[in-house]
Amino acid sequence: MPLKSKNIILGITGSIAAYKACDIIRKLVKEGANVECILTKRAAEFITPLTLQTLSKNKVHTHMFGKNHNWDIEHISLAKKADIILIAPASADSIARFAAGRADDLLSCTVLASKAKIIICPAMNSNMYNHKAVRNNISILESFGYKIIPAQKGELACGDSGDGRLALIDTIISETVKCIS
């Protein structure tokens, strides 16, 4: 089990594909990883912290200034703990935040503060995914050394078909394993 005892921070952003984080957590845990989730405000519109907590067996982090009883600076302690930060799904907005170096929520602050390998898994409508601004932001993230697992072609939640569908869960897991090896 290559992920045994590895700490993975799973960032979940505001995309309809947020429900697929459940399968990602299950497979990472099965591989032996310790998974902690950071759920953005927009992602919480699609999936609940309780679901993620139940699957990961860990607290789900949701707020930059949440109640922290061990007095750690949460984004710093999460950043230091992470072997990998996996963002799946990554919305167009989150990709733009990371590319611009914004630090206005717990996930973006954790990404900026971490020296861990960062993996980005985009998921959005095809027109958004192929927009020059999004493609440019993905290029910027690649120049930072972030691993991008491209969206795949397929039927999208809006009924369109094309690029933008979250990569297959098995692909995400195998690419995460490669980053540890």
Secondary structure, DSSP 4 states (H G I P E B T S, - for coil): -TTTT-EEEEEE-SSGGGGGHHHHHHHHHHTT-EEEEEE-TTGGGTS-HHHHHHHHSSPEE--TT---TT---HHHHHHHH-SEEEEEEE-HHHHHHHHHT---SHHHHHHHH--SEEEEEE---HHHHTSHHHHHHHHHHHHTT-EE---EEEE-TTS-EEEEEPPPHHHHHHHHHHHH-
